[in-house]
Amino acid sequence: MSPGRGAGMEPAATIPTVNDNDPLWALRHALVGLAVSLLLSVPIAALLGRWIGDLFGDDYGTRVAVYGALLLYVLIGAVVLFVRVGQHERKPLRPGRLALWLLSLWAWPALFALARRAPPS
C-alpha cells in the first residue's frame, strides 16, 4: 500500500467517455456525411466523365480529363461544404441527410450564389 491510502482506496479503472468538447466528436456527423458523399461521388464522376467525354471527343484522353476535372470539382466542393456548413451539422446521418450532402457536394457553387442574394442580418 502506498502512504496515505487506506485499504480499498485504489483508483477505479477509468472508462473513457466521449467528451462533447472534442472538436472531432462535434463534427462527426459532418465528417461521415462528407466522407460517404465523396465515396459515392467517385463512380458518379466516372459515369459523367465517360458520358461527357464521349460527347466531346470519344477518346480515352478526353474522358480522363473530364473525369479528373469532375473529381477536382467535387474535392473543392467538399472543402467548401465542410468549411461553410460542417460546424453547424448536428443531426445524425440518415438516407435523406446523405442525399442532401451528396446533392450539396455537386451543387456547391449555389452556396455562393445564395449567400450573395441573402440580405445581411
GUKOL-570166 format. One record per atom (N, C-alpha, C): residue in three letters; atom name; x, y, z. Coordinates in Angstrom, 3 decimals. Layout:
N
res	atom	px	py	pz
ala	CA	X	Y	Z
...
This chain:
121
res	atom	px	py	pz
met	N	0.837	-1.183	0.000
met	CA	0.000	0.000	0.000
met	C	0.875	1.237	0.000
ser	N	0.422	2.213	-0.675
ser	CA	1.178	3.462	-0.716
ser	C	0.827	4.307	0.501
pro	N	1.753	5.169	0.885
pro	CA	1.485	6.004	2.055
pro	C	0.290	6.919	1.818
gly	N	-0.522	7.072	2.841
gly	CA	-1.659	7.973	2.747
gly	C	-2.897	7.354	2.146
arg	N	-2.824	6.079	1.779
arg	CA	-4.001	5.434	1.191
arg	C	-4.406	4.277	2.097
gly	N	-5.646	4.150	2.292
gly	CA	-6.158	3.052	3.095
gly	C	-6.542	1.900	2.201
ala	N	-6.922	0.815	2.804
ala	CA	-7.364	-0.352	2.040
ala	C	-8.644	0.006	1.290
gly	N	-8.730	-0.423	0.058
gly	CA	-9.921	-0.165	-0.752
gly	C	-9.943	1.218	-1.376
met	N	-8.874	1.951	-1.274
met	CA	-8.831	3.308	-1.814
met	C	-8.081	3.373	-3.141
glu	N	-7.847	2.231	-3.744
glu	CA	-7.158	2.215	-5.037
glu	C	-8.048	2.887	-6.078
pro	N	-7.461	3.601	-7.022
pro	CA	-8.284	4.272	-8.036
pro	C	-9.011	3.244	-8.902
ala	N	-10.251	3.524	-9.165
ala	CA	-11.047	2.647	-10.020
ala	C	-10.564	2.781	-11.454
ala	N	-10.741	1.731	-12.216
ala	CA	-10.378	1.786	-13.632
ala	C	-11.252	2.834	-14.310
thr	N	-10.609	3.730	-15.018
thr	CA	-11.377	4.785	-15.671
thr	C	-11.893	4.284	-17.009
ile	N	-13.124	4.568	-17.242
ile	CA	-13.761	4.208	-18.506
ile	C	-13.732	5.448	-19.379
pro	N	-13.160	5.340	-20.577
pro	CA	-13.119	6.535	-21.428
pro	C	-14.534	6.955	-21.815
thr	N	-14.794	8.213	-21.683
thr	CA	-16.089	8.758	-22.063
thr	C	-15.889	9.731	-23.211
val	N	-16.949	9.927	-23.946
val	CA	-16.908	10.860	-25.069
val	C	-17.037	12.269	-24.517
asn	N	-16.140	13.106	-24.915
asn	CA	-16.148	14.486	-24.467
asn	C	-16.859	15.329	-25.518
asp	N	-17.942	15.964	-25.107
asp	CA	-18.681	16.800	-26.054
asp	C	-17.897	18.027	-26.486
asn	N	-16.820	18.339	-25.797
asn	CA	-15.992	19.486	-26.177
asn	C	-14.938	19.118	-27.206
asp	N	-14.820	17.850	-27.525
asp	CA	-13.852	17.397	-28.520
asp	C	-14.308	17.868	-29.898
pro	N	-13.479	18.635	-30.614
pro	CA	-13.923	19.176	-31.912
pro	C	-14.230	18.098	-32.942
leu	N	-13.478	17.009	-32.949
leu	CA	-13.768	15.949	-33.915
leu	C	-15.071	15.241	-33.585
trp	N	-15.367	15.092	-32.314
trp	CA	-16.625	14.448	-31.931
trp	C	-17.803	15.334	-32.311
ala	N	-17.644	16.633	-32.158
ala	CA	-18.715	17.560	-32.524
ala	C	-18.945	17.578	-34.032
leu	N	-17.909	17.287	-34.809
leu	CA	-18.016	17.316	-36.275
leu	C	-18.280	15.936	-36.873
arg	N	-18.566	14.947	-36.059
arg	CA	-18.665	13.571	-36.550
arg	C	-19.742	13.398	-37.615
his	N	-20.882	14.038	-37.460
his	CA	-21.952	13.885	-38.453
his	C	-21.543	14.497	-39.787
ala	N	-20.912	15.646	-39.736
ala	CA	-20.463	16.297	-40.968
ala	C	-19.355	15.490	-41.639
leu	N	-18.416	14.969	-40.844
leu	CA	-17.316	14.182	-41.416
leu	C	-17.824	12.907	-42.077
val	N	-18.749	12.217	-41.426
val	CA	-19.278	10.979	-42.003
val	C	-20.095	11.288	-43.251
gly	N	-20.942	12.308	-43.187
gly	CA	-21.742	12.680	-44.352
gly	C	-20.888	13.066	-45.537
leu	N	-19.849	13.824	-45.274
leu	CA	-18.954	14.252	-46.340
leu	C	-18.146	13.082	-46.897
ala	N	-17.659	12.218	-46.029
ala	CA	-16.857	11.076	-46.486
ala	C	-17.683	10.120	-47.344
val	N	-18.890	9.821	-46.913
val	CA	-19.731	8.906	-47.698
val	C	-20.147	9.564	-49.005
ser	N	-20.425	10.862	-48.977
ser	CA	-20.776	11.572	-50.215
ser	C	-19.610	11.575	-51.197
leu	N	-18.400	11.769	-50.698
leu	CA	-17.224	11.710	-51.574
leu	C	-17.049	10.317	-52.157
leu	N	-17.262	9.315	-51.335
leu	CA	-17.146	7.932	-51.813
leu	C	-18.161	7.641	-52.915
leu	N	-19.373	8.118	-52.743
leu	CA	-20.405	7.917	-53.765
leu	C	-20.161	8.770	-55.011
ser	N	-19.453	9.878	-54.851
ser	CA	-19.206	10.783	-55.976
ser	C	-18.164	10.259	-56.951
val	N	-17.308	9.361	-56.516
val	CA	-16.278	8.823	-57.417
val	C	-16.907	8.071	-58.587
pro	N	-17.809	7.100	-58.355
pro	CA	-18.422	6.444	-59.528
pro	C	-19.339	7.377	-60.319
ile	N	-19.968	8.330	-59.639
ile	CA	-20.797	9.296	-60.369
ile	C	-19.924	10.125	-61.308
ala	N	-18.768	10.566	-60.816
ala	CA	-17.845	11.326	-61.665
ala	C	-17.329	10.474	-62.812
ala	N	-17.111	9.188	-62.571
ala	CA	-16.646	8.302	-63.640
ala	C	-17.703	8.165	-64.736
leu	N	-18.951	7.987	-64.328
leu	CA	-20.023	7.873	-65.323
leu	C	-20.222	9.181	-66.088
leu	N	-20.218	10.299	-65.357
leu	CA	-20.349	11.591	-66.034
leu	C	-19.150	11.877	-66.928
gly	N	-17.960	11.502	-66.466
gly	CA	-16.759	11.697	-67.276
gly	C	-16.820	10.923	-68.573
arg	N	-17.319	9.710	-68.484
arg	CA	-17.444	8.913	-69.708
arg	C	-18.472	9.526	-70.645
trp	N	-19.614	9.908	-70.095
trp	CA	-20.690	10.445	-70.918
trp	C	-20.287	11.779	-71.558
ile	N	-19.747	12.690	-70.759
ile	CA	-19.328	13.994	-71.291
ile	C	-18.130	13.835	-72.217
gly	N	-17.196	12.966	-71.858
gly	CA	-16.033	12.725	-72.708
gly	C	-16.417	12.163	-74.064
asp	N	-17.417	11.286	-74.067
asp	CA	-17.891	10.734	-75.343
asp	C	-18.576	11.796	-76.192
leu	N	-19.223	12.764	-75.554
leu	CA	-19.873	13.828	-76.311
leu	C	-18.858	14.737	-76.999
phe	N	-17.716	14.968	-76.345
phe	CA	-16.761	15.946	-76.859
phe	C	-15.579	15.356	-77.622
gly	N	-15.284	14.092	-77.460
gly	CA	-14.101	13.620	-78.156
gly	C	-14.068	12.139	-78.432
asp	N	-14.787	11.371	-77.674
asp	CA	-14.846	9.926	-77.828
asp	C	-13.462	9.276	-77.838
asp	N	-12.545	9.816	-77.046
asp	CA	-11.268	9.137	-76.884
asp	C	-10.930	9.085	-75.396
tyr	N	-10.006	8.237	-75.058
tyr	CA	-9.667	7.984	-73.662
tyr	C	-9.127	9.240	-72.966
gly	N	-8.308	9.991	-73.645
gly	CA	-7.723	11.188	-73.061
gly	C	-8.767	12.216	-72.660
thr	N	-9.785	12.387	-73.491
thr	CA	-10.848	13.337	-73.182
thr	C	-11.645	12.864	-71.977
arg	N	-11.968	11.570	-71.941
arg	CA	-12.724	11.036	-70.805
arg	C	-11.941	11.177	-69.508
val	N	-10.649	10.913	-69.543
val	CA	-9.813	11.037	-68.347
val	C	-9.732	12.491	-67.894
ala	N	-9.596	13.412	-68.837
ala	CA	-9.523	14.828	-68.482
ala	C	-10.830	15.298	-67.845
val	N	-11.940	14.884	-68.403
val	CA	-13.234	15.271	-67.840
val	C	-13.415	14.644	-66.462
tyr	N	-13.057	13.379	-66.311
tyr	CA	-13.159	12.692	-65.022
tyr	C	-12.284	13.391	-63.975
gly	N	-11.065	13.730	-64.350
gly	CA	-10.178	14.431	-63.426
gly	C	-10.723	15.787	-63.021
ala	N	-11.275	16.510	-63.989
ala	CA	-11.863	17.819	-63.681
ala	C	-13.065	17.676	-62.748
leu	N	-13.878	16.658	-62.979
leu	CA	-15.028	16.430	-62.104
leu	C	-14.594	16.045	-60.694
leu	N	-13.555	15.220	-60.584
leu	CA	-13.049	14.868	-59.251
leu	C	-12.492	16.088	-58.536
leu	N	-11.787	16.931	-59.248
leu	CA	-11.268	18.159	-58.649
leu	C	-12.413	19.059	-58.191
tyr	N	-13.440	19.171	-59.014
tyr	CA	-14.631	19.949	-58.678
tyr	C	-15.273	19.433	-57.386
val	N	-15.398	18.117	-57.274
val	CA	-16.019	17.516	-56.091
val	C	-15.129	17.701	-54.860
leu	N	-13.827	17.566	-55.021
leu	CA	-12.932	17.758	-53.874
leu	C	-12.949	19.209	-53.384
ile	N	-12.961	20.149	-54.295
ile	CA	-13.077	21.553	-53.897
ile	C	-14.416	21.779	-53.208
gly	N	-15.462	21.165	-53.746
gly	CA	-16.779	21.267	-53.124
gly	C	-16.806	20.694	-51.719
ala	N	-16.085	19.603	-51.502
ala	CA	-16.039	19.003	-50.167
ala	C	-15.407	19.961	-49.167
val	N	-14.334	20.606	-49.573
val	CA	-13.673	21.562	-48.677
val	C	-14.593	22.750	-48.406
val	N	-15.209	23.277	-49.447
val	CA	-16.111	24.423	-49.285
val	C	-17.283	24.056	-48.379
leu	N	-17.875	22.913	-48.616
leu	CA	-19.010	22.484	-47.790
leu	C	-18.609	22.310	-46.337
phe	N	-17.486	21.673	-46.120
phe	CA	-17.068	21.428	-44.746
phe	C	-16.795	22.733	-44.015
val	N	-16.167	23.670	-44.684
val	CA	-15.866	24.950	-44.050
val	C	-17.142	25.753	-43.805
arg	N	-18.051	25.743	-44.786
arg	CA	-19.249	26.579	-44.680
arg	C	-20.325	26.003	-43.774
val	N	-20.564	24.702	-43.832
val	CA	-21.704	24.146	-43.093
val	C	-21.333	23.022	-42.134
gly	N	-20.110	22.558	-42.163
gly	CA	-19.732	21.414	-41.344
gly	C	-19.898	21.627	-39.858
gln	N	-19.547	22.800	-39.364
gln	CA	-19.622	23.031	-37.927
gln	C	-21.055	23.172	-37.426
his	N	-22.006	23.359	-38.326
his	CA	-23.406	23.508	-37.929
his	C	-24.182	22.196	-38.010
glu	N	-23.600	21.178	-38.567
glu	CA	-24.284	19.897	-38.751
glu	C	-24.313	19.145	-37.427
arg	N	-25.497	18.938	-36.898
arg	CA	-25.644	18.246	-35.625
arg	C	-26.577	17.038	-35.709
lys	N	-27.268	16.875	-36.829
lys	CA	-28.221	15.773	-36.956
lys	C	-27.504	14.507	-37.415
pro	N	-27.930	13.357	-36.904
pro	CA	-27.311	12.095	-37.331
pro	C	-27.527	11.848	-38.825
leu	N	-26.623	11.069	-39.389
leu	CA	-26.692	10.786	-40.819
leu	C	-27.758	9.728	-41.091
arg	N	-28.704	10.084	-41.885
arg	CA	-29.776	9.190	-42.333
arg	C	-29.794	9.267	-43.860
pro	N	-30.523	8.386	-44.533
pro	CA	-30.518	8.420	-46.010
pro	C	-30.895	9.777	-46.602
gly	N	-31.857	10.452	-46.020
gly	CA	-32.241	11.773	-46.524
gly	C	-31.136	12.807	-46.355
arg	N	-30.463	12.767	-45.213
arg	CA	-29.354	13.692	-44.971
arg	C	-28.184	13.377	-45.893
leu	N	-27.954	12.077	-46.132
leu	CA	-26.888	11.683	-47.049
leu	C	-27.183	12.182	-48.458
ala	N	-28.428	12.059	-48.882
ala	CA	-28.804	12.581	-50.204
ala	C	-28.596	14.091	-50.274
leu	N	-28.886	14.786	-49.182
leu	CA	-28.664	16.233	-49.150
leu	C	-27.179	16.566	-49.223
trp	N	-26.333	15.810	-48.513
trp	CA	-24.883	16.016	-48.595
trp	C	-24.386	15.766	-50.014
leu	N	-24.863	14.684	-50.626
leu	CA	-24.425	14.343	-51.985
leu	C	-24.869	15.412	-52.984
leu	N	-26.092	15.842	-52.883
leu	CA	-26.584	16.900	-53.768
leu	C	-25.813	18.201	-53.545
ser	N	-25.564	18.530	-52.295
ser	CA	-24.815	19.749	-51.982
ser	C	-23.382	19.682	-52.481
leu	N	-22.817	18.485	-52.468
leu	CA	-21.447	18.314	-52.934
leu	C	-21.324	18.614	-54.424
trp	N	-22.362	18.305	-55.169
trp	CA	-22.333	18.569	-56.607
trp	C	-22.845	19.962	-56.955
ala	N	-23.602	20.581	-56.064
ala	CA	-24.166	21.908	-56.351
ala	C	-23.580	22.978	-55.437
trp	N	-22.332	22.790	-55.010
trp	CA	-21.740	23.715	-54.041
trp	C	-21.597	25.155	-54.522
pro	N	-21.467	25.453	-55.816
pro	CA	-21.411	26.877	-56.197
pro	C	-22.693	27.637	-55.857
ala	N	-23.796	26.921	-55.705
ala	CA	-25.049	27.575	-55.326
ala	C	-24.948	28.208	-53.936
leu	N	-24.072	27.689	-53.079
leu	CA	-23.883	28.299	-51.758
leu	C	-23.418	29.750	-51.883
phe	N	-22.521	29.987	-52.821
phe	CA	-22.032	31.350	-53.016
phe	C	-23.097	32.236	-53.642
ala	N	-23.858	31.688	-54.575
ala	CA	-24.913	32.475	-55.216
ala	C	-25.997	32.834	-54.208
leu	N	-26.360	31.901	-53.362
leu	CA	-27.387	32.173	-52.349
leu	C	-26.863	33.107	-51.269
ala	N	-25.593	33.008	-50.950
ala	CA	-25.016	33.880	-49.917
ala	C	-24.974	35.328	-50.393
arg	N	-24.793	35.568	-51.674
arg	CA	-24.759	36.928	-52.201
arg	C	-26.151	37.550	-52.198
arg	N	-27.175	36.716	-52.443
arg	CA	-28.541	37.221	-52.511
arg	C	-29.146	37.481	-51.133
ala	N	-28.696	36.750	-50.136
ala	CA	-29.289	36.880	-48.798
ala	C	-28.959	38.251	-48.214
pro	N	-29.966	38.912	-47.659
pro	CA	-29.701	40.223	-47.049
pro	C	-28.889	40.043	-45.769
pro	N	-28.012	40.996	-45.480
pro	CA	-27.220	40.884	-44.245
pro	C	-28.128	40.986	-43.021
ser	N	-27.811	40.163	-42.008
ser	CA	-28.668	40.192	-40.803
ser	C	-28.086	41.053	-39.738
